[in-house]
Amino acid sequence: MAEPVRVRRLTDQEGQRLQQIVRRGSTSSVRYRRAMMLLASAGGNRVPVIAQLVAADEDTVRDLIHRFNEIGLACLDPKWAGGRPLLLSADDEDFVVATATTRPVRLGQPFTRWSIRKLAAYLRKVHGRLIRIGREALRCLLSRRGVTFQRTKTWKESTDPQRDAKLDRIEHVLEHLPDRAFAFDEFGPLGIRPTAGSCWAPQNRPQRIPATYHRTHGVTYFHGCYSIGDDTLWGVNRRHKGATQSLAALKSTRAARPDGAPIYVIMDNLSAHKGAKIRAWAKKHRVELCFTPTNASWANPIEAHFGPLRQFTLANSHHPNHTVQTRALHTYLRWRNANTRHPDVLTAQRRERARIRSEKGMRWGGRPLANAA
């Protein structure tokens, strides 16, 4: 039987970038959906679950995973075709890209960053080269070569000495013990304020949500638990996030498997998750706490499911108070858990996948027969 399709192990920068896109959203819906697919696969979700999560075809998910394993995060950006052939040679394009990614001060220019106008003017004056390119063509060239105008950012490398060991343990639990595996994390803070989103509306007549500067309701935190084997998400809103609230959530995961057999809970290394009381309770009730490495919370499988939770319950909302907001969250969770994998839909998708693979000469699992072991 073929190995299940899944992404390779993410680096810290890749995991943090995918988590940022899923949690904060993106101006591009394509990048957002692709990032959600990759993060869900990194969290141990199988292709059918990911396809149901993002409402996409399973072959689309498999193609994206294979593409990511080949070229990394570059697969998030669609490749649009069209336009006239380039007039610059490949060597000239390389020179333009190298110039754009070099600080101007190193080239004797009295500023710290390029603008399109300054860069085009500098290229026209380079000795020994004849590079005449307009501003729009220059912008398109840089975009095509993956060079965009970005803010300077900082990042955190995982300094956890047990990084690989922790990731190996999480991958082992997700691969071999999915029916006993759970994930836990907090989502928030959740305030009471009108939140912009997107929806269908007549052209040039968008739905409007009032703005407010009075936030007197405080904040809450959604404590979410996700069952890997059952593909079930549940949670509760609380005013604080601390050891007491984390312990209550862990007890709900233990109640989901009341047989007394060991269970495994994946969570980040927040101090509220690993207090003495929590460790003592976990040892007594045969609960193994699988902590993600420092600065690698993207390895938590529940992260991929917080994106839809934000998009469909918080974005484009105007909740009057926390009671209504909590009711909306729980309504979505009930709908989500009831529509994860309908048998009729899965049967139709399985038949269609088998037909497509038979036409492509590929066996079950998406691996070419010629390369299969």
C-alpha positions in Angstrom: 0.0 0.0 0.0 1.3 3.4 -0.9 2.5 5.9 1.7 0.0 8.7 2.5 0.8 12.0 0.9 2.1 14.6 3.4 4.4 17.5 3.5 8.0 17.1 4.6 9.0 18.4 8.0 8.7 22.2 8.1 11.5 24.5 9.1 10.9 27.1 11.8 10.6 29.9 9.3 8.2 27.9 7.1 6.0 26.9 10.0 5.8 30.4 11.4 5.1 31.9 8.0 2.2 29.4 7.3 0.8 29.9 10.8 0.9 33.7 10.3 -1.0 33.5 6.9 -3.6 31.2 8.4 -4.2 33.1 11.6 -4.0 36.7 10.2 -5.4 36.0 6.7 -3.9 37.1 3.5 -4.9 39.6 0.7 -4.7 36.6 -1.7 -7.4 33.9 -1.2 -5.1 31.5 -3.1 -2.2 32.0 -0.7 -4.6 31.6 2.3 -6.1 28.3 1.1 -2.8 26.9 0.1 -1.2 27.8 3.4 -4.1 26.2 5.2 -3.6 23.0 3.2 0.1 22.8 4.0 -0.3 23.6 7.7 -3.1 21.0 8.0 -0.9 18.4 6.3 2.0 19.3 8.6 -0.3 18.7 11.5 -0.9 15.1 10.5 -4.2 15.5 8.7 -4.8 13.2 5.8 -5.6 14.4 2.3 -9.4 13.7 2.5 -9.7 15.7 5.7 -7.7 18.6 4.2 -9.9 18.6 1.1 -13.0 18.7 3.2 -11.5 21.5 5.3 -10.8 23.8 2.4 -13.6 22.6 0.0 -11.1 21.5 -2.6 -10.5 18.4 -4.7 -8.2 15.8 -3.2 -6.0 15.8 -6.2 -5.5 19.5 -5.8 -4.3 19.0 -2.3 -1.9 16.2 -3.3 -0.5 18.3 -6.2 0.2 21.2 -3.8 1.9 19.0 -1.2 4.2 17.5 -3.9 4.9 21.0 -5.2 5.8 22.2 -1.7 8.1 19.3 -1.1 9.9 20.3 -4.3 10.2 24.1 -4.1 9.0 25.1 -0.6 6.9 28.2 0.1 7.2 29.4 -3.5 4.3 27.1 -4.2 1.9 29.5 -2.4 2.0 32.0 -5.3 0.1 31.2 -8.5 2.0 31.5 -11.7 0.0 33.6 -14.1 0.9 33.3 -17.8 0.6 35.8 -20.6 2.3 39.0 -21.9 4.8 39.7 -24.6 8.3 38.1 -24.6 11.0 39.7 -22.5 13.5 42.0 -24.3 16.2 41.5 -21.7 18.5 38.5 -21.7 18.6 36.1 -18.8 21.9 37.5 -17.7 20.4 41.0 -17.7 17.5 39.8 -15.7 19.8 38.3 -13.1 21.7 41.6 -12.9 18.5 43.5 -12.3 17.4 41.1 -9.6 20.8 41.2 -7.9 20.8 45.0 -8.0 17.3 45.2 -6.6 18.1 42.9 -3.7 21.3 44.8 -2.8 21.2 47.7 -0.4 21.7 51.0 -2.3 24.3 52.3 0.1 26.6 49.4 -1.0 26.3 50.7 -4.6 27.2 54.3 -3.6 23.6 55.6 -3.5 22.5 58.0 -0.7 19.4 56.0 0.4 18.6 52.8 2.3 16.1 51.3 -0.1 15.1 51.3 -3.7 11.9 52.6 -5.2 10.9 51.5 -8.7 11.7 54.9 -10.1 15.2 55.1 -8.4 16.0 51.5 -9.4 15.1 52.1 -13.1 17.1 55.3 -13.2 20.1 53.6 -11.7 20.0 50.7 -14.1 20.0 53.1 -17.1 23.3 54.6 -15.8 25.2 51.4 -15.1 28.5 51.4 -17.0 29.1 48.6 -19.4 25.5 47.6 -19.7 22.6 48.8 -21.7 19.5 48.2 -19.6 16.5 50.3 -20.6 13.4 49.1 -18.8 10.3 51.0 -17.8 8.9 51.1 -14.3 6.0 48.8 -14.9 8.1 46.3 -16.8 10.6 46.4 -14.0 7.9 45.8 -11.4 6.6 42.8 -13.4 10.1 41.4 -13.8 10.8 41.6 -10.1 7.4 40.0 -9.3 8.0 37.2 -11.8 11.4 36.5 -10.2 9.9 36.4 -6.7 11.2 39.8 -5.6 8.5 42.0 -3.9 8.5 45.1 -1.8 8.4 43.9 1.8 8.8 45.2 5.3 12.0 44.2 7.1 11.1 41.5 9.6 12.7 39.6 12.4 12.3 36.0 13.2 13.0 33.6 16.0 14.9 30.4 15.5 13.9 27.5 17.7 16.6 27.3 20.4 15.0 24.2 21.9 17.8 21.6 22.3 15.1 18.8 22.0 13.6 20.3 18.8 14.1 17.2 16.6 13.1 14.8 19.4 9.9 16.6 20.1 9.0 16.8 16.4 9.8 13.1 16.0 7.5 12.3 18.9 4.6 14.4 17.5 5.0 12.8 14.1 5.0 9.3 15.6 1.8 10.0 17.5 0.1 11.4 14.5 1.2 8.6 12.2 0.8 5.6 14.4 -1.7 6.6 17.2 -4.2 9.0 15.6 -7.2 7.5 17.5 -5.5 8.3 20.8 -4.1 11.7 19.8 -5.6 15.1 20.6 -4.4 18.7 20.1 -5.1 21.7 22.4 -4.5 25.4 22.1 -6.0 28.8 22.9 -7.4 31.1 20.3 -7.7 34.8 21.1 -8.0 37.2 22.6 -11.6 37.6 21.3 -13.0 41.1 21.7 -16.4 42.5 21.1 -16.1 44.8 18.1 -17.4 44.9 14.5 -14.9 42.9 12.4 -14.5 43.4 8.7 -14.7 40.4 6.4 -16.0 39.5 2.9 -19.4 38.4 1.5 -21.4 38.4 -1.7 -23.1 41.8 -2.4 -24.1 43.9 -5.4 -21.2 45.5 -7.2 -20.1 48.8 -5.6 -22.6 48.3 -2.8 -20.7 46.4 -0.1 -22.4 45.5 3.2 -21.3 48.0 5.8 -20.4 47.3 9.5 -20.3 50.1 12.0 -17.1 51.2 13.5 -16.7 51.5 17.3 -14.1 52.7 19.7 -15.9 51.6 22.8 -14.8 48.2 23.9 -16.2 47.7 27.4 -16.9 44.0 27.3 -13.3 42.8 27.9 -11.9 39.8 26.1 -12.3 36.0 26.1 -10.1 33.1 25.0 -11.4 30.1 23.0 -9.9 26.9 24.5 -10.0 24.5 21.6 -9.5 20.7 21.6 -9.2 18.7 18.4 -9.5 14.9 18.1 -7.1 13.7 15.4 -8.8 10.3 14.8 -12.4 11.5 14.9 -11.7 14.8 13.1 -13.8 16.6 15.8 -13.2 20.1 17.1 -14.7 21.4 20.3 -14.0 24.1 22.8 -15.2 26.7 25.3 -14.7 30.5 25.8 -13.2 31.6 29.0 -12.2 35.0 30.5 -8.7 33.9 31.2 -6.1 31.4 30.0 -4.2 29.8 32.8 -3.3 26.5 34.4 -6.9 26.0 35.7 -8.4 26.5 32.3 -5.8 24.3 30.6 -6.5 21.5 33.1 -10.2 21.7 32.4 -9.6 21.3 28.7 -7.3 18.3 29.3 -10.0 16.7 31.3 -12.4 17.0 28.4 -9.9 15.2 26.2 -9.6 12.4 28.8 -13.4 12.2 28.9 -13.4 11.6 25.1 -11.5 8.3 25.7 -12.9 7.0 29.1 -11.4 3.5 28.6 -8.4 4.4 30.7 -5.9 3.6 27.9 -3.1 6.2 27.3 -3.9 9.3 25.3 -1.5 11.9 23.8 -2.2 15.6 23.8 -0.2 17.9 21.6 0.2 21.5 22.8 2.7 24.3 22.7 5.0 25.0 25.6 3.1 27.9 27.2 3.8 28.0 30.9 0.1 27.5 31.7 0.3 24.1 29.9 3.0 22.5 32.0 2.5 23.4 35.6 3.0 20.9 38.5 -0.7 20.2 38.9 -1.1 19.5 35.2 1.8 17.2 35.1 0.7 15.3 38.2 -2.8 15.0 36.8 -1.5 13.8 33.4 0.7 11.2 35.0 -2.1 9.9 37.2 -4.6 9.6 34.3 -2.2 8.2 31.7 -2.1 11.4 29.5 1.2 12.0 27.7 1.8 15.7 27.0 3.6 16.2 23.7 4.9 19.7 23.7 5.9 21.5 20.5 9.4 22.9 20.4 10.1 26.5 21.4 8.9 28.9 18.6 7.4 26.0 16.7 3.8 26.1 17.6 3.0 25.5 14.0 3.5 21.8 14.7 0.3 21.7 16.6 -2.4 20.1 14.3 -5.2 22.4 15.7 -3.6 25.5 14.2 -5.0 24.6 10.7 -8.5 24.5 12.1 -8.4 27.9 13.8 -8.2 29.6 10.3 -11.8 28.5 9.3 -13.0 29.3 12.8 -11.9 32.9 12.4 -13.1 33.2 8.9 -16.6 31.9 9.4 -17.5 33.2 12.9 -15.4 36.3 13.6 -14.8 37.9 10.2 -17.7 39.9 8.9 -19.4 39.8 12.3 -21.0 42.3 14.6 -21.7 40.4 17.9 -23.3 42.6 20.6 -21.7 40.7 23.5 -19.7 37.6 24.4 -22.7 35.4 25.0 -23.8 35.9 21.3 -20.2 35.5 20.1 -19.8 32.2 22.1 -23.2 30.9 20.8 -22.0 31.6 17.2 -18.7 29.8 17.8 -20.5 26.7 19.2 -23.1 26.8 16.3 -20.2 26.7 13.8 -18.5 23.9 15.7 -21.7 21.8 15.6 -22.1 22.4 11.8 -18.4 21.7 11.2 -18.4 18.4 13.1 -21.6 17.3 11.4 -20.3 17.9 7.9 -16.7 16.7 8.0 -17.0 13.5 5.9 -20.5 12.6 4.6 -20.5 9.0 3.3 -22.2 9.8 0.0 -19.8 12.6 -0.8 -16.8 10.4 0.1 -18.0 7.6 -2.1 -18.5 9.9 -5.0 -15.0 11.4 -4.5 -13.4 8.0 -4.2 -14.9 6.8 -7.5 -13.8 9.9 -9.3 -10.2 9.7 -8.0 -10.0 6.1 -9.0 -11.2 7.0 -12.5 -8.7 9.8 -12.9 -5.8 7.8 -11.7 -6.6 4.9 -14.0 -6.5 7.4 -16.9 -3.2 8.8 -15.8 -1.7 5.3 -15.2 -1.1 6.0 -11.6 -1.8 3.6 -8.7 -3.7 4.5 -5.5 -1.8 7.1 -3.5 -0.7 9.2 -6.5 2.7 7.6 -7.2 3.6 6.7 -10.8 3.6 3.0 -11.4 7.0 3.2 -13.1 8.6 4.6 -9.9 6.7 2.6 -7.4 8.7 0.1 -5.4 
